[in-house]
């Protein structure tokens, strides 16, 4: 009788047991595609008082833009700078400008339209990725994004982190699961691909709670998912909580097990853009094992192999 090991996972060309972003992009575009992270410093409604102040307790002062371009530079200059660094690792290919830092729909539509069109006009660009909060999407912005989606490969990345409102409240998200669903539904109504970010290891969340987040996502019409590990970064409220012993971070094998459990619950068609995240080395307090990114990814591969399992094996509609 054949086993999973005898039949490579259909959405991977590199022996992965989940639907990798690299596989999806190569299948769609026929060659290597790189995301170029940009920072246009639009800020966040959870910092300026519109929704809250201080931001999410886990978020750094860089608004998740540690690896993005310099916001003092224009979009083209940032693109060329980050692209040059990427090309030190990989030969030249195609590119997707990625508005990463902050909430990149948090501006008037007229400004957003100029930003997006500028990025799409850059050399060898085949799409666009836009990170934002779901409560920064309204009908007018969804219509703009829908128009762009008709012309190019567009993905809007919504930071959900968890479906549990009690966790979101404790982390000062000033954002609920209902807020997320409202923004998600607007985007899908206009034909926009949605990628969802989740974080494993948030304070007081149990294994079952993290799996419930995956179960809820599995019922949606998503393009992709990014699974992140909670990082404790310097000069954040989370760092103070950690130093006061209010929670502990996950051990590597705990995290590996949780990610594999979540992958089993997600439909095999969902593209998995990340299975762990990068914490800036100079800013990271814990867990330090997360700096060994490729080791973590290898452990996830090994655990799925040990289980003879793969993405979607436990998916239930």
C-alpha positions in Angstrom: 0.0 0.0 0.0 1.3 3.5 -0.8 2.1 5.9 2.0 2.4 9.7 2.0 6.1 9.2 1.7 5.6 7.5 -1.6 3.6 10.4 -3.0 5.1 13.8 -2.7 2.6 16.5 -1.6 1.0 17.9 -4.8 1.6 21.6 -4.0 5.4 21.3 -3.4 8.3 20.6 -5.8 10.9 20.4 -3.0 9.6 17.6 -0.8 7.7 19.8 1.5 4.5 18.5 3.0 2.8 21.9 2.9 1.9 24.4 0.1 4.9 26.6 0.0 4.9 30.2 -1.3 8.0 29.4 -3.3 6.2 26.6 -5.1 3.2 28.8 -5.8 5.2 31.6 -7.2 7.4 29.4 -9.4 4.3 27.6 -10.7 2.5 30.9 -11.5 5.5 32.9 -12.9 7.9 30.2 -14.1 10.9 31.5 -12.2 12.2 32.9 -8.9 10.1 35.7 -7.5 11.3 37.9 -4.6 9.3 40.2 -2.3 10.9 43.6 -1.8 9.9 45.1 1.6 9.1 48.8 1.6 8.3 51.3 4.4 6.2 54.3 3.5 5.5 55.2 7.2 1.7 55.5 7.1 1.6 54.6 10.8 -1.1 52.7 12.6 -4.5 53.7 14.1 -3.5 51.8 17.2 -0.7 54.2 17.9 -2.1 57.6 17.0 -5.2 57.5 19.2 -7.7 56.6 16.4 -8.2 53.1 17.8 -5.7 53.1 20.7 -2.3 54.3 21.8 1.0 52.5 22.4 0.3 49.9 19.7 0.1 46.1 20.1 2.2 45.0 23.1 4.3 42.7 20.9 5.0 45.3 18.1 8.3 47.1 17.8 8.8 50.7 17.1 9.5 49.7 13.5 5.9 48.5 13.1 7.2 45.1 11.7 9.4 46.9 9.2 12.8 45.9 10.6 13.8 44.4 7.3 12.1 46.9 5.0 13.5 50.0 3.2 14.3 53.3 4.8 11.1 55.4 5.1 13.2 58.5 4.5 13.8 57.3 0.9 11.2 57.3 -1.8 9.6 54.1 -3.1 12.0 53.6 -6.0 15.1 54.2 -3.9 13.9 51.8 -1.3 13.1 49.2 -4.0 16.6 49.5 -5.6 18.3 49.3 -2.2 16.5 46.2 -1.0 16.6 44.5 -4.4 20.4 44.9 -4.4 20.6 43.0 -1.1 18.3 40.3 -2.3 20.3 39.8 -5.5 23.4 39.0 -3.3 21.5 35.8 -2.4 19.7 35.0 -5.5 20.2 35.7 -9.2 18.0 38.4 -10.7 14.4 37.5 -11.2 11.0 38.9 -10.8 9.8 41.1 -7.9 6.7 41.8 -5.8 6.9 45.2 -4.0 5.7 44.6 -0.4 4.4 47.5 1.6 5.3 45.8 4.9 5.7 48.3 7.8 2.6 49.6 9.6 -0.9 49.7 8.1 -0.6 50.3 4.4 -4.2 51.2 3.7 -4.2 53.9 6.4 -4.3 56.9 4.2 -6.7 58.7 1.8 -7.4 56.7 -1.4 -5.7 59.3 -3.6 -2.4 58.8 -1.8 -2.7 55.0 -1.8 -3.4 55.0 -5.5 -0.2 56.9 -6.2 1.8 54.6 -3.9 0.5 51.4 -5.4 0.9 52.6 -9.0 4.4 53.8 -8.4 5.4 50.3 -7.0 3.7 48.5 -9.9 5.7 50.6 -12.4 9.1 49.4 -11.0 11.3 47.1 -13.1 10.3 43.4 -13.4 7.5 43.7 -10.9 4.7 41.1 -11.3 2.5 41.9 -8.4 2.0 43.7 -5.2 1.6 42.8 -1.5 0.1 45.2 1.0 0.1 44.6 4.8 -2.6 46.3 6.9 -5.2 45.9 9.6 -8.7 44.8 8.6 -10.1 47.9 10.3 -8.2 50.1 7.8 -10.3 48.7 4.9 -13.5 50.4 3.8 -15.7 50.2 0.7 -13.7 52.9 -1.2 -10.3 51.3 -0.4 -11.7 47.8 -1.2 -12.9 49.1 -4.6 -9.4 50.5 -5.4 -7.8 47.3 -4.4 -10.3 45.3 -6.4 -9.4 47.4 -9.5 -5.7 46.7 -9.0 -6.4 42.9 -8.5 -8.0 42.8 -12.0 -4.7 44.0 -13.5 -2.0 42.2 -11.5 -1.3 39.6 -8.8 -2.3 41.4 -5.6 -2.4 40.1 -2.1 -3.6 42.1 0.9 -2.1 40.8 4.1 -4.3 41.2 7.2 -2.8 40.9 10.6 -5.3 38.9 12.6 -2.8 37.1 15.1 -5.7 35.2 16.9 -9.4 34.6 16.7 -9.7 35.0 20.5 -10.9 38.5 21.4 -9.7 38.1 25.0 -6.1 37.6 23.8 -6.4 40.5 21.4 -7.7 42.7 24.3 -4.8 41.6 26.5 -2.3 42.5 23.8 -3.9 45.9 23.2 -4.8 45.0 19.6 -7.9 47.4 19.7 -9.2 45.0 17.0 -11.6 42.1 17.2 -12.2 39.0 15.1 -15.4 40.6 13.9 -13.3 43.6 12.7 -11.2 41.1 10.8 -14.1 39.4 9.2 -15.6 42.7 8.1 -12.4 43.7 6.3 -11.9 40.2 4.9 -15.4 40.1 3.4 -15.0 43.5 1.8 -11.8 42.4 0.1 -13.2 39.1 -1.1 -16.3 40.8 -2.4 -14.0 42.9 -4.7 -12.0 39.8 -5.7 -8.8 40.6 -3.7 -6.6 37.8 -2.5 -6.3 37.8 1.3 -3.3 36.5 3.3 -3.8 36.2 7.1 -1.0 36.6 9.7 -1.3 34.6 13.0 1.0 34.4 16.0 1.6 31.3 18.0 2.7 31.6 21.6 0.7 34.7 22.6 0.4 35.0 26.5 -2.2 32.8 28.1 -3.1 31.1 24.8 -3.4 27.3 25.1 -2.6 24.7 22.4 -6.3 24.3 21.8 -6.8 28.0 21.4 -4.0 28.2 18.7 -5.6 25.3 16.9 -9.0 26.9 17.0 -7.5 29.9 15.2 -6.4 27.6 12.4 -9.8 25.9 12.4 -11.6 29.2 12.0 -9.3 30.3 9.2 -9.8 26.9 7.4 -13.4 27.9 6.9 -12.6 31.1 5.0 -11.8 31.7 1.3 -8.1 32.6 1.8 -5.2 32.8 -0.6 -2.5 32.3 2.0 -1.4 32.2 5.6 1.6 33.4 7.5 2.3 31.5 10.8 4.6 33.5 13.1 6.2 32.7 16.4 5.8 35.3 19.2 9.0 37.2 19.6 9.8 39.2 22.7 11.5 42.4 21.4 13.3 45.0 23.3 11.5 48.2 24.4 8.0 46.7 24.0 5.3 46.3 26.7 5.6 42.5 26.0 9.3 42.7 27.1 8.2 44.1 30.4 5.6 41.4 30.9 8.2 38.7 30.1 10.8 40.2 32.4 8.2 40.2 35.2 7.5 36.5 34.6 3.9 37.0 33.4 4.3 34.4 30.7 6.9 32.1 29.1 7.8 31.7 25.4 7.4 28.5 23.6 10.2 25.9 23.3 11.2 24.9 19.8 9.6 21.5 19.9 6.4 22.9 21.3 6.2 25.4 18.5 7.0 22.8 15.8 4.2 20.6 17.1 1.7 23.4 17.1 2.6 24.5 13.6 2.3 20.9 12.3 -1.1 20.6 14.0 -2.3 23.8 12.4 -1.0 22.8 8.9 -3.0 19.6 9.2 -6.2 21.6 9.8 -5.7 24.1 6.9 -6.9 23.2 3.4 -4.1 22.0 1.1 -4.9 24.8 -1.4 -4.0 27.5 1.1 -0.5 28.9 0.3 1.7 28.9 3.4 3.9 32.0 3.1 5.7 31.5 6.4 6.0 28.8 9.1 8.2 31.0 11.4 9.3 34.6 11.5 12.4 36.6 11.7 13.2 38.6 14.8 15.9 41.3 14.4 19.0 39.8 16.2 19.8 43.1 18.0 16.3 43.5 19.3 15.3 39.9 20.2 15.0 39.0 23.9 13.4 35.6 23.5 13.1 32.9 22.3 16.7 32.9 21.1 16.3 29.5 19.4 14.2 31.4 16.8 17.3 32.9 15.3 18.0 29.4 13.8 15.3 29.9 11.3 16.3 27.1 8.9 16.7 24.7 11.8 13.1 25.4 12.8 11.9 24.9 9.3 13.8 21.6 9.1 12.3 20.4 12.4 8.8 21.1 11.0 9.6 19.1 7.9 10.9 16.2 10.0 7.9 16.2 12.3 5.5 16.1 9.4 7.6 13.2 8.0 7.6 11.4 11.3 3.8 11.7 11.5 3.6 10.7 7.8 1.3 13.7 7.5 0.8 16.8 5.4 -1.2 20.0 5.1 -4.9 19.5 5.0 -5.0 15.9 6.2 -7.4 16.9 9.0 -9.3 19.6 7.2 -13.0 19.5 7.8 -15.5 21.9 6.1 
